[in-house]
Amino acid sequence: MGRPKYVLPDNFNEVAASYLRREIKYSDAVKLLNMARGTFLKYVHMK
């Protein structure tokens, strides 16, 4: 029961690491992953 778990894209860890190292911008990371902005921030800050 409940909402199904979100399946992260295969390249999430690479893109999130680049974002955290400030190599790419937030908007570019979201476009690369094809994710919603809130979902991206939620999973980036869980790392």
mmCIF entry with sequence, helices, sheets and N, C-alpha, C, O atoms, coordinates in Angstrom:
data_MODEL
# 
_entry.id   MODEL 
# 
_entity.id                         1 
_entity.type                       polymer 
_entity.pdbx_number_of_molecules   1 
# 
_entity_poly.entity_id                      1 
_entity_poly.type                           'polypeptide(L)' 
_entity_poly.nstd_linkage                   no 
_entity_poly.nstd_monomer                   no 
_entity_poly.pdbx_seq_one_letter_code       MGRPKYVLPDNFNEVAASYLRREIKYSDAVKLLNMARGTFLKYVHMK 
_entity_poly.pdbx_seq_one_letter_code_can   MGRPKYVLPDNFNEVAASYLRREIKYSDAVKLLNMARGTFLKYVHMK 
_entity_poly.pdbx_strand_id                 A 
# 
loop_
_entity_poly_seq.entity_id 
_entity_poly_seq.num 
_entity_poly_seq.mon_id 
_entity_poly_seq.hetero 
1 1  MET n 
1 2  GLY n 
1 3  ARG n 
1 4  PRO n 
1 5  LYS n 
1 6  TYR n 
1 7  VAL n 
1 8  LEU n 
1 9  PRO n 
1 10 ASP n 
1 11 ASN n 
1 12 PHE n 
1 13 ASN n 
1 14 GLU n 
1 15 VAL n 
1 16 ALA n 
1 17 ALA n 
1 18 SER n 
1 19 TYR n 
1 20 LEU n 
1 21 ARG n 
1 22 ARG n 
1 23 GLU n 
1 24 ILE n 
1 25 LYS n 
1 26 TYR n 
1 27 SER n 
1 28 ASP n 
1 29 ALA n 
1 30 VAL n 
1 31 LYS n 
1 32 LEU n 
1 33 LEU n 
1 34 ASN n 
1 35 MET n 
1 36 ALA n 
1 37 ARG n 
1 38 GLY n 
1 39 THR n 
1 40 PHE n 
1 41 LEU n 
1 42 LYS n 
1 43 TYR n 
1 44 VAL n 
1 45 HIS n 
1 46 MET n 
1 47 LYS n 
# 
_struct_asym.id          A 
_struct_asym.entity_id   1 
# 
loop_
_struct_conf.conf_type_id 
_struct_conf.id 
_struct_conf.pdbx_PDB_helix_id 
_struct_conf.beg_label_comp_id 
_struct_conf.beg_label_asym_id 
_struct_conf.beg_label_seq_id 
_struct_conf.pdbx_beg_PDB_ins_code 
_struct_conf.end_label_comp_id 
_struct_conf.end_label_asym_id 
_struct_conf.end_label_seq_id 
_struct_conf.pdbx_end_PDB_ins_code 
_struct_conf.beg_auth_comp_id 
_struct_conf.beg_auth_asym_id 
_struct_conf.beg_auth_seq_id 
_struct_conf.end_auth_comp_id 
_struct_conf.end_auth_asym_id 
_struct_conf.end_auth_seq_id 
_struct_conf.pdbx_PDB_helix_class 
_struct_conf.details 
_struct_conf.pdbx_PDB_helix_length 
HELX_P HELX_P1 AA1 PHE A 12 ? LEU A 20 ? PHE A 12 LEU A 20 1 ? 9 
HELX_P HELX_P2 AA2 TYR A 26 ? LEU A 33 ? TYR A 26 LEU A 33 1 ? 8 
HELX_P HELX_P3 AA3 ARG A 37 ? VAL A 44 ? ARG A 37 VAL A 44 1 ? 8 
# 
_struct_conf_type.id          HELX_P 
_struct_conf_type.criteria    ? 
_struct_conf_type.reference   ? 
# 
loop_
_atom_site.group_PDB 
_atom_site.id 
_atom_site.type_symbol 
_atom_site.label_atom_id 
_atom_site.label_alt_id 
_atom_site.label_comp_id 
_atom_site.label_asym_id 
_atom_site.label_entity_id 
_atom_site.label_seq_id 
_atom_site.pdbx_PDB_ins_code 
_atom_site.Cartn_x 
_atom_site.Cartn_y 
_atom_site.Cartn_z 
_atom_site.occupancy 
_atom_site.B_iso_or_equiv 
_atom_site.pdbx_formal_charge 
_atom_site.auth_seq_id 
_atom_site.auth_comp_id 
_atom_site.auth_asym_id 
_atom_site.auth_atom_id 
_atom_site.pdbx_PDB_model_num 
ATOM 1   N N  . MET A 1 1  ? 0.837  -1.177 0.000   1.00 0.00 ? 1  MET A N  1 
ATOM 2   C CA . MET A 1 1  ? 0.000  0.000  0.000   1.00 0.00 ? 1  MET A CA 1 
ATOM 3   C C  . MET A 1 1  ? 0.880  1.239  0.000   1.00 0.00 ? 1  MET A C  1 
ATOM 4   O O  . MET A 1 1  ? 2.065  1.189  0.329   1.00 0.00 ? 1  MET A O  1 
ATOM 5   N N  . GLY A 1 2  ? 0.279  2.321  -0.369  1.00 0.00 ? 2  GLY A N  1 
ATOM 6   C CA . GLY A 1 2  ? 1.005  3.576  -0.387  1.00 0.00 ? 2  GLY A CA 1 
ATOM 7   C C  . GLY A 1 2  ? 1.590  3.883  -1.754  1.00 0.00 ? 2  GLY A C  1 
ATOM 8   O O  . GLY A 1 2  ? 1.404  3.140  -2.718  1.00 0.00 ? 2  GLY A O  1 
ATOM 9   N N  . ARG A 1 3  ? 2.276  4.962  -1.804  1.00 0.00 ? 3  ARG A N  1 
ATOM 10  C CA . ARG A 1 3  ? 2.865  5.418  -3.054  1.00 0.00 ? 3  ARG A CA 1 
ATOM 11  C C  . ARG A 1 3  ? 4.085  4.574  -3.391  1.00 0.00 ? 3  ARG A C  1 
ATOM 12  O O  . ARG A 1 3  ? 4.894  4.267  -2.516  1.00 0.00 ? 3  ARG A O  1 
ATOM 13  N N  . PRO A 1 4  ? 4.218  4.193  -4.679  1.00 0.00 ? 4  PRO A N  1 
ATOM 14  C CA . PRO A 1 4  ? 5.402  3.416  -5.074  1.00 0.00 ? 4  PRO A CA 1 
ATOM 15  C C  . PRO A 1 4  ? 6.677  4.245  -4.932  1.00 0.00 ? 4  PRO A C  1 
ATOM 16  O O  . PRO A 1 4  ? 6.646  5.465  -5.094  1.00 0.00 ? 4  PRO A O  1 
ATOM 17  N N  . LYS A 1 5  ? 7.782  3.595  -4.635  1.00 0.00 ? 5  LYS A N  1 
ATOM 18  C CA . LYS A 1 5  ? 9.075  4.278  -4.508  1.00 0.00 ? 5  LYS A CA 1 
ATOM 19  C C  . LYS A 1 5  ? 9.493  4.843  -5.862  1.00 0.00 ? 5  LYS A C  1 
ATOM 20  O O  . LYS A 1 5  ? 9.246  4.236  -6.904  1.00 0.00 ? 5  LYS A O  1 
ATOM 21  N N  . TYR A 1 6  ? 10.125 6.002  -5.833  1.00 0.00 ? 6  TYR A N  1 
ATOM 22  C CA . TYR A 1 6  ? 10.631 6.622  -7.056  1.00 0.00 ? 6  TYR A CA 1 
ATOM 23  C C  . TYR A 1 6  ? 11.915 5.910  -7.455  1.00 0.00 ? 6  TYR A C  1 
ATOM 24  O O  . TYR A 1 6  ? 12.803 5.699  -6.629  1.00 0.00 ? 6  TYR A O  1 
ATOM 25  N N  . VAL A 1 7  ? 12.004 5.545  -8.718  1.00 0.00 ? 7  VAL A N  1 
ATOM 26  C CA . VAL A 1 7  ? 13.200 4.882  -9.226  1.00 0.00 ? 7  VAL A CA 1 
ATOM 27  C C  . VAL A 1 7  ? 14.118 5.955  -9.811  1.00 0.00 ? 7  VAL A C  1 
ATOM 28  O O  . VAL A 1 7  ? 13.763 6.638  -10.772 1.00 0.00 ? 7  VAL A O  1 
ATOM 29  N N  . LEU A 1 8  ? 15.293 6.088  -9.219  1.00 0.00 ? 8  LEU A N  1 
ATOM 30  C CA . LEU A 1 8  ? 16.246 7.099  -9.688  1.00 0.00 ? 8  LEU A CA 1 
ATOM 31  C C  . LEU A 1 8  ? 16.839 6.687  -11.029 1.00 0.00 ? 8  LEU A C  1 
ATOM 32  O O  . LEU A 1 8  ? 17.027 5.498  -11.288 1.00 0.00 ? 8  LEU A O  1 
ATOM 33  N N  . PRO A 1 9  ? 17.136 7.674  -11.892 1.00 0.00 ? 9  PRO A N  1 
ATOM 34  C CA . PRO A 1 9  ? 17.807 7.367  -13.156 1.00 0.00 ? 9  PRO A CA 1 
ATOM 35  C C  . PRO A 1 9  ? 19.188 6.752  -12.894 1.00 0.00 ? 9  PRO A C  1 
ATOM 36  O O  . PRO A 1 9  ? 19.777 6.948  -11.831 1.00 0.00 ? 9  PRO A O  1 
ATOM 37  N N  . ASP A 1 10 ? 19.683 6.013  -13.871 1.00 0.00 ? 10 ASP A N  1 
ATOM 38  C CA . ASP A 1 10 ? 20.973 5.333  -13.723 1.00 0.00 ? 10 ASP A CA 1 
ATOM 39  C C  . ASP A 1 10 ? 22.126 6.306  -13.498 1.00 0.00 ? 10 ASP A C  1 
ATOM 40  O O  . ASP A 1 10 ? 23.076 5.986  -12.783 1.00 0.00 ? 10 ASP A O  1 
ATOM 41  N N  . ASN A 1 11 ? 22.050 7.483  -14.097 1.00 0.00 ? 11 ASN A N  1 
ATOM 42  C CA . ASN A 1 11 ? 23.156 8.442  -13.998 1.00 0.00 ? 11 ASN A CA 1 
ATOM 43  C C  . ASN A 1 11 ? 22.949 9.459  -12.871 1.00 0.00 ? 11 ASN A C  1 
ATOM 44  O O  . ASN A 1 11 ? 23.614 10.494 -12.857 1.00 0.00 ? 11 ASN A O  1 
ATOM 45  N N  . PHE A 1 12 ? 22.053 9.190  -11.939 1.00 0.00 ? 12 PHE A N  1 
ATOM 46  C CA . PHE A 1 12 ? 21.758 10.156 -10.882 1.00 0.00 ? 12 PHE A CA 1 
ATOM 47  C C  . PHE A 1 12 ? 22.984 10.470 -10.031 1.00 0.00 ? 12 PHE A C  1 
ATOM 48  O O  . PHE A 1 12 ? 23.268 11.637 -9.764  1.00 0.00 ? 12 PHE A O  1 
ATOM 49  N N  . ASN A 1 13 ? 23.705 9.449  -9.607  1.00 0.00 ? 13 ASN A N  1 
ATOM 50  C CA . ASN A 1 13 ? 24.858 9.676  -8.725  1.00 0.00 ? 13 ASN A CA 1 
ATOM 51  C C  . ASN A 1 13 ? 25.922 10.538 -9.393  1.00 0.00 ? 13 ASN A C  1 
ATOM 52  O O  . ASN A 1 13 ? 26.517 11.399 -8.744  1.00 0.00 ? 13 ASN A O  1 
ATOM 53  N N  . GLU A 1 14 ? 26.168 10.319 -10.673 1.00 0.00 ? 14 GLU A N  1 
ATOM 54  C CA . GLU A 1 14 ? 27.174 11.113 -11.393 1.00 0.00 ? 14 GLU A CA 1 
ATOM 55  C C  . GLU A 1 14 ? 26.743 12.573 -11.507 1.00 0.00 ? 14 GLU A C  1 
ATOM 56  O O  . GLU A 1 14 ? 27.529 13.483 -11.247 1.00 0.00 ? 14 GLU A O  1 
ATOM 57  N N  . VAL A 1 15 ? 25.490 12.785 -11.897 1.00 0.00 ? 15 VAL A N  1 
ATOM 58  C CA . VAL A 1 15 ? 24.983 14.146 -12.078 1.00 0.00 ? 15 VAL A CA 1 
ATOM 59  C C  . VAL A 1 15 ? 24.887 14.860 -10.731 1.00 0.00 ? 15 VAL A C  1 
ATOM 60  O O  . VAL A 1 15 ? 25.229 16.039 -10.634 1.00 0.00 ? 15 VAL A O  1 
ATOM 61  N N  . ALA A 1 16 ? 24.430 14.166 -9.698  1.00 0.00 ? 16 ALA A N  1 
ATOM 62  C CA . ALA A 1 16 ? 24.323 14.777 -8.375  1.00 0.00 ? 16 ALA A CA 1 
ATOM 63  C C  . ALA A 1 16 ? 25.703 15.163 -7.849  1.00 0.00 ? 16 ALA A C  1 
ATOM 64  O O  . ALA A 1 16 ? 25.861 16.225 -7.245  1.00 0.00 ? 16 ALA A O  1 
ATOM 65  N N  . ALA A 1 17 ? 26.694 14.318 -8.071  1.00 0.00 ? 17 ALA A N  1 
ATOM 66  C CA . ALA A 1 17 ? 28.051 14.635 -7.624  1.00 0.00 ? 17 ALA A CA 1 
ATOM 67  C C  . ALA A 1 17 ? 28.586 15.865 -8.361  1.00 0.00 ? 17 ALA A C  1 
ATOM 68  O O  . ALA A 1 17 ? 29.234 16.719 -7.755  1.00 0.00 ? 17 ALA A O  1 
ATOM 69  N N  . SER A 1 18 ? 28.320 15.954 -9.645  1.00 0.00 ? 18 SER A N  1 
ATOM 70  C CA . SER A 1 18 ? 28.749 17.130 -10.412 1.00 0.00 ? 18 SER A CA 1 
ATOM 71  C C  . SER A 1 18 ? 28.061 18.393 -9.903  1.00 0.00 ? 18 SER A C  1 
ATOM 72  O O  . SER A 1 18 ? 28.677 19.455 -9.815  1.00 0.00 ? 18 SER A O  1 
ATOM 73  N N  . TYR A 1 19 ? 26.792 18.268 -9.572  1.00 0.00 ? 19 TYR A N  1 
ATOM 74  C CA . TYR A 1 19 ? 26.053 19.410 -9.036  1.00 0.00 ? 19 TYR A CA 1 
ATOM 75  C C  . TYR A 1 19 ? 26.630 19.835 -7.684  1.00 0.00 ? 19 TYR A C  1 
ATOM 76  O O  . TYR A 1 19 ? 26.811 21.027 -7.435  1.00 0.00 ? 19 TYR A O  1 
ATOM 77  N N  . LEU A 1 20 ? 26.913 18.882 -6.826  1.00 0.00 ? 20 LEU A N  1 
ATOM 78  C CA . LEU A 1 20 ? 27.444 19.202 -5.501  1.00 0.00 ? 20 LEU A CA 1 
ATOM 79  C C  . LEU A 1 20 ? 28.862 19.783 -5.561  1.00 0.00 ? 20 LEU A C  1 
ATOM 80  O O  . LEU A 1 20 ? 29.257 20.558 -4.689  1.00 0.00 ? 20 LEU A O  1 
ATOM 81  N N  . ARG A 1 21 ? 29.619 19.407 -6.588  1.00 0.00 ? 21 ARG A N  1 
ATOM 82  C CA . ARG A 1 21 ? 30.960 19.980 -6.787  1.00 0.00 ? 21 ARG A CA 1 
ATOM 83  C C  . ARG A 1 21 ? 30.901 21.308 -7.536  1.00 0.00 ? 21 ARG A C  1 
ATOM 84  O O  . ARG A 1 21 ? 31.926 21.933 -7.806  1.00 0.00 ? 21 ARG A O  1 
ATOM 85  N N  . ARG A 1 22 ? 29.669 21.728 -7.866  1.00 0.00 ? 22 ARG A N  1 
ATOM 86  C CA . ARG A 1 22 ? 29.410 22.991 -8.581  1.00 0.00 ? 22 ARG A CA 1 
ATOM 87  C C  . ARG A 1 22 ? 30.011 23.007 -9.982  1.00 0.00 ? 22 ARG A C  1 
ATOM 88  O O  . ARG A 1 22 ? 30.420 24.059 -10.475 1.00 0.00 ? 22 ARG A O  1 
ATOM 89  N N  . GLU A 1 23 ? 30.064 21.850 -10.616 1.00 0.00 ? 23 GLU A N  1 
ATOM 90  C CA . GLU A 1 23 ? 30.530 21.759 -11.995 1.00 0.00 ? 23 GLU A CA 1 
ATOM 91  C C  . GLU A 1 23 ? 29.394 22.042 -12.979 1.00 0.00 ? 23 GLU A C  1 
ATOM 92  O O  . GLU A 1 23 ? 29.627 22.548 -14.077 1.00 0.00 ? 23 GLU A O  1 
ATOM 93  N N  . ILE A 1 24 ? 28.163 21.711 -12.577 1.00 0.00 ? 24 ILE A N  1 
ATOM 94  C CA . ILE A 1 24 ? 26.997 22.010 -13.398 1.00 0.00 ? 24 ILE A CA 1 
ATOM 95  C C  . ILE A 1 24 ? 25.969 22.736 -12.544 1.00 0.00 ? 24 ILE A C  1 
ATOM 96  O O  . ILE A 1 24 ? 25.973 22.639 -11.317 1.00 0.00 ? 24 ILE A O  1 
ATOM 97  N N  . LYS A 1 25 ? 25.091 23.464 -13.218 1.00 0.00 ? 25 LYS A N  1 
ATOM 98  C CA . LYS A 1 25 ? 24.066 24.222 -12.519 1.00 0.00 ? 25 LYS A CA 1 
ATOM 99  C C  . LYS A 1 25 ? 22.877 23.329 -12.205 1.00 0.00 ? 25 LYS A C  1 
ATOM 100 O O  . LYS A 1 25 ? 22.694 22.266 -12.798 1.00 0.00 ? 25 LYS A O  1 
ATOM 101 N N  . TYR A 1 26 ? 22.082 23.789 -11.263 1.00 0.00 ? 26 TYR A N  1 
ATOM 102 C CA . TYR A 1 26 ? 20.895 23.078 -10.817 1.00 0.00 ? 26 TYR A CA 1 
ATOM 103 C C  . TYR A 1 26 ? 19.954 22.786 -11.985 1.00 0.00 ? 26 TYR A C  1 
ATOM 104 O O  . TYR A 1 26 ? 19.480 21.661 -12.147 1.00 0.00 ? 26 TYR A O  1 
ATOM 105 N N  . SER A 1 27 ? 19.690 23.811 -12.796 1.00 0.00 ? 27 SER A N  1 
ATOM 106 C CA . SER A 1 27 ? 18.755 23.636 -13.910 1.00 0.00 ? 27 SER A CA 1 
ATOM 107 C C  . SER A 1 27 ? 19.287 22.634 -14.932 1.00 0.00 ? 27 SER A C  1 
ATOM 108 O O  . SER A 1 27 ? 18.508 21.882 -15.519 1.00 0.00 ? 27 SER A O  1 
ATOM 109 N N  . ASP A 1 28 ? 20.590 22.613 -15.150 1.00 0.00 ? 28 ASP A N  1 
ATOM 110 C CA . ASP A 1 28 ? 21.182 21.654 -16.080 1.00 0.00 ? 28 ASP A CA 1 
ATOM 111 C C  . ASP A 1 28 ? 21.076 20.230 -15.544 1.00 0.00 ? 28 ASP A C  1 
ATOM 112 O O  . ASP A 1 28 ? 20.820 19.295 -16.304 1.00 0.00 ? 28 ASP A O  1 
ATOM 113 N N  . ALA A 1 29 ? 21.271 20.066 -14.249 1.00 0.00 ? 29 ALA A N  1 
ATOM 114 C CA . ALA A 1 29 ? 21.174 18.744 -13.635 1.00 0.00 ? 29 ALA A CA 1 
ATOM 115 C C  . ALA A 1 29 ? 19.762 18.191 -13.769 1.00 0.00 ? 29 ALA A C  1 
ATOM 116 O O  . ALA A 1 29 ? 19.578 17.015 -14.084 1.00 0.00 ? 29 ALA A O  1 
ATOM 117 N N  . VAL A 1 30 ? 18.772 19.033 -13.531 1.00 0.00 ? 30 VAL A N  1 
ATOM 118 C CA . VAL A 1 30 ? 17.376 18.604 -13.627 1.00 0.00 ? 30 VAL A CA 1 
ATOM 119 C C  . VAL A 1 30 ? 17.039 18.200 -15.063 1.00 0.00 ? 30 VAL A C  1 
ATOM 120 O O  . VAL A 1 30 ? 16.328 17.220 -15.286 1.00 0.00 ? 30 VAL A O  1 
ATOM 121 N N  . LYS A 1 31 ? 17.545 18.952 -16.026 1.00 0.00 ? 31 LYS A N  1 
ATOM 122 C CA . LYS A 1 31 ? 17.286 18.622 -17.438 1.00 0.00 ? 31 LYS A CA 1 
ATOM 123 C C  . LYS A 1 31 ? 17.967 17.327 -17.840 1.00 0.00 ? 31 LYS A C  1 
ATOM 124 O O  . LYS A 1 31 ? 17.384 16.516 -18.560 1.00 0.00 ? 31 LYS A O  1 
ATOM 125 N N  . LEU A 1 32 ? 19.207 17.124 -17.378 1.00 0.00 ? 32 LEU A N  1 
ATOM 126 C CA . LEU A 1 32 ? 19.921 15.893 -17.714 1.00 0.00 ? 32 LEU A CA 1 
ATOM 127 C C  . LEU A 1 32 ? 19.203 14.667 -17.175 1.00 0.00 ? 32 LEU A C  1 
ATOM 128 O O  . LEU A 1 32 ? 19.170 13.625 -17.829 1.00 0.00 ? 32 LEU A O  1 
ATOM 129 N N  . LEU A 1 33 ? 18.634 14.788 -15.994 1.00 0.00 ? 33 LEU A N  1 
ATOM 130 C CA . LEU A 1 33 ? 17.984 13.652 -15.348 1.00 0.00 ? 33 LEU A CA 1 
ATOM 131 C C  . LEU A 1 33 ? 16.513 13.520 -15.714 1.00 0.00 ? 33 LEU A C  1 
ATOM 132 O O  . LEU A 1 33 ? 15.903 12.476 -15.481 1.00 0.00 ? 33 LEU A O  1 
ATOM 133 N N  . ASN A 1 34 ? 15.943 14.574 -16.287 1.00 0.00 ? 34 ASN A N  1 
ATOM 134 C CA . ASN A 1 34 ? 14.526 14.589 -16.628 1.00 0.00 ? 34 ASN A CA 1 
ATOM 135 C C  . ASN A 1 34 ? 13.674 14.329 -15.376 1.00 0.00 ? 34 ASN A C  1 
ATOM 136 O O  . ASN A 1 34 ? 12.775 13.488 -15.371 1.00 0.00 ? 34 ASN A O  1 
ATOM 137 N N  . MET A 1 35 ? 13.996 15.082 -14.321 1.00 0.00 ? 35 MET A N  1 
ATOM 138 C CA . MET A 1 35 ? 13.306 14.951 -13.037 1.00 0.00 ? 35 MET A CA 1 
ATOM 139 C C  . MET A 1 35 ? 12.645 16.268 -12.679 1.00 0.00 ? 35 MET A C  1 
ATOM 140 O O  . MET A 1 35 ? 12.972 17.313 -13.241 1.00 0.00 ? 35 MET A O  1 
ATOM 141 N N  . ALA A 1 36 ? 11.721 16.211 -11.747 1.00 0.00 ? 36 ALA A N  1 
ATOM 142 C CA . ALA A 1 36 ? 11.142 17.418 -11.182 1.00 0.00 ? 36 ALA A CA 1 
ATOM 143 C C  . ALA A 1 36 ? 12.172 18.064 -10.246 1.00 0.00 ? 36 ALA A C  1 
ATOM 144 O O  . ALA A 1 36 ? 13.015 17.374 -9.673  1.00 0.00 ? 36 ALA A O  1 
ATOM 145 N N  . ARG A 1 37 ? 12.098 19.369 -10.099 1.00 0.00 ? 37 ARG A N  1 
ATOM 146 C CA . ARG A 1 37 ? 13.074 20.084 -9.271  1.00 0.00 ? 37 ARG A CA 1 
ATOM 147 C C  . ARG A 1 37 ? 13.038 19.630 -7.818  1.00 0.00 ? 37 ARG A C  1 
ATOM 148 O O  . ARG A 1 37 ? 14.083 19.404 -7.209  1.00 0.00 ? 37 ARG A O  1 
ATOM 149 N N  . GLY A 1 38 ? 11.848 19.496 -7.266  1.00 0.00 ? 38 GLY A N  1 
ATOM 150 C CA . GLY A 1 38 ? 11.716 19.092 -5.875  1.00 0.00 ? 38 GLY A CA 1 
ATOM 151 C C  . GLY A 1 38 ? 12.232 17.686 -5.625  1.00 0.00 ? 38 GLY A C  1 
ATOM 152 O O  . GLY A 1 38 ? 12.853 17.417 -4.596  1.00 0.00 ? 38 GLY A O  1 
ATOM 153 N N  . THR A 1 39 ? 11.973 16.795 -6.566  1.00 0.00 ? 39 THR A N  1 
ATOM 154 C CA . THR A 1 39 ? 12.441 15.411 -6.438  1.00 0.00 ? 39 THR A CA 1 
ATOM 155 C C  . THR A 1 39 ? 13.961 15.374 -6.468  1.00 0.00 ? 39 THR A C  1 
ATOM 156 O O  . THR A 1 39 ? 14.581 14.639 -5.700  1.00 0.00 ? 39 THR A O  1 
ATOM 157 N N  . PHE A 1 40 ? 14.561 16.158 -7.345  1.00 0.00 ? 40 PHE A N  1 
ATOM 158 C CA . PHE A 1 40 ? 16.025 16.203 -7.428  1.00 0.00 ? 40 PHE A CA 1 
ATOM 159 C C  . PHE A 1 40 ? 16.621 16.676 -6.106  1.00 0.00 ? 40 PHE A C  1 
ATOM 160 O O  . PHE A 1 40 ? 17.545 16.052 -5.584  1.00 0.00 ? 40 PHE A O  1 
ATOM 161 N N  . LEU A 1 41 ? 16.106 17.763 -5.569  1.00 0.00 ? 41 LEU A N  1 
ATOM 162 C CA . LEU A 1 41 ? 16.644 18.296 -4.309  1.00 0.00 ? 41 LEU A CA 1 
ATOM 163 C C  . LEU A 1 41 ? 16.438 17.320 -3.167  1.00 0.00 ? 41 LEU A C  1 
ATOM 164 O O  . LEU A 1 41 ? 17.310 17.174 -2.311  1.00 0.00 ? 41 LEU A O  1 
ATOM 165 N N  . LYS A 1 42 ? 15.299 16.651 -3.143  1.00 0.00 ? 42 LYS A N  1 
ATOM 166 C CA . LYS A 1 42 ? 15.020 15.677 -2.090  1.00 0.00 ? 42 LYS A CA 1 
ATOM 167 C C  . LYS A 1 42 ? 16.076 14.582 -2.064  1.00 0.00 ? 42 LYS A C  1 
ATOM 168 O O  . LYS A 1 42 ? 16.598 14.243 -1.002  1.00 0.00 ? 42 LYS A O  1 
ATOM 169 N N  . TYR A 1 43 ? 16.389 14.036 -3.217  1.00 0.00 ? 43 TYR A N  1 
ATOM 170 C CA . TYR A 1 43 ? 17.333 12.926 -3.254  1.00 0.00 ? 43 TYR A CA 1 
ATOM 171 C C  . TYR A 1 43 ? 18.786 13.370 -3.181  1.00 0.00 ? 43 TYR A C  1 
ATOM 172 O O  . TYR A 1 43 ? 19.635 12.602 -2.726  1.00 0.00 ? 43 TYR A O  1 
ATOM 173 N N  . VAL A 1 44 ? 19.094 14.576 -3.612  1.00 0.00 ? 44 VAL A N  1 
ATOM 174 C CA . VAL A 1 44 ? 20.461 15.096 -3.491  1.00 0.00 ? 44 VAL A CA 1 
ATOM 175 C C  . VAL A 1 44 ? 20.806 15.309 -2.021  1.00 0.00 ? 44 VAL A C  1 
ATOM 176 O O  . VAL A 1 44 ? 21.917 14.996 -1.592  1.00 0.00 ? 44 VAL A O  1 
ATOM 177 N N  . HIS A 1 45 ? 19.874 15.831 -1.261  1.00 0.00 ? 45 HIS A N  1 
ATOM 178 C CA . HIS A 1 45 ? 20.146 16.119 0.140   1.00 0.00 ? 45 HIS A CA 1 
ATOM 179 C C  . HIS A 1 45 ? 20.049 14.893 1.032   1.00 0.00 ? 45 HIS A C  1 
ATOM 180 O O  . HIS A 1 45 ? 20.405 14.961 2.208   1.00 0.00 ? 45 HIS A O  1 
ATOM 181 N N  . MET A 1 46 ? 19.575 13.770 0.496   1.00 0.00 ? 46 MET A N  1 
ATOM 182 C CA . MET A 1 46 ? 19.546 12.515 1.247   1.00 0.00 ? 46 MET A CA 1 
ATOM 183 C C  . MET A 1 46 ? 20.915 11.844 1.217   1.00 0.00 ? 46 MET A C  1 
ATOM 184 O O  . MET A 1 46 ? 21.209 11.007 2.070   1.00 0.00 ? 46 MET A O  1 
ATOM 185 N N  . LYS A 1 47 ? 21.751 12.199 0.252   1.00 0.00 ? 47 LYS A N  1 
ATOM 186 C CA . LYS A 1 47 ? 23.073 11.588 0.096   1.00 0.00 ? 47 LYS A CA 1 
ATOM 187 C C  . LYS A 1 47 ? 23.943 11.851 1.278   1.00 0.00 ? 47 LYS A C  1 
ATOM 188 O O  . LYS A 1 47 ? 25.091 11.407 1.310   1.00 0.00 ? 47 LYS A O  1 
# 
